[in-house]
């Protein structure tokens, strides 16, 4: 059996894995249709359509001022 290689040149075994990061910059977004849950649902649907396995979900409710103060983004990194 031939080993499949990912674009990075690293051998790929098993399903494709991904993590989801969702964010709102203002709590009002929770009410206007771009809530964290709505974003996560959309990302999960995309992942399922493209045969990705979601291994983690991180989120933040934070302004766009300083990306290093986003705990969800830091956890993802």
HUZIMO-V628995 format. One record per backbone hydrogen bond with DSSP energy under -1.0 kcal/mol. NH is the residue of the N-H (numbers start at 1). CO is the residue of the C=O. Records with the same first field share a line. If there is no record, write none. Layout:
NH->CO + CO
This chain:
6->10
9->6
12->4
18->53
20->56
22->58
24->60
29->26
30->27
31->28
34->29
39->35
40->36
41->37
42->38
43->39
44->40
45->41
46->42
47->43
48->44
49->45
50->46
51->48
52->47
53->16
55->18
58->20
60->22
62->24
69->66
70->67
74->70
75->71
76->72
77->73
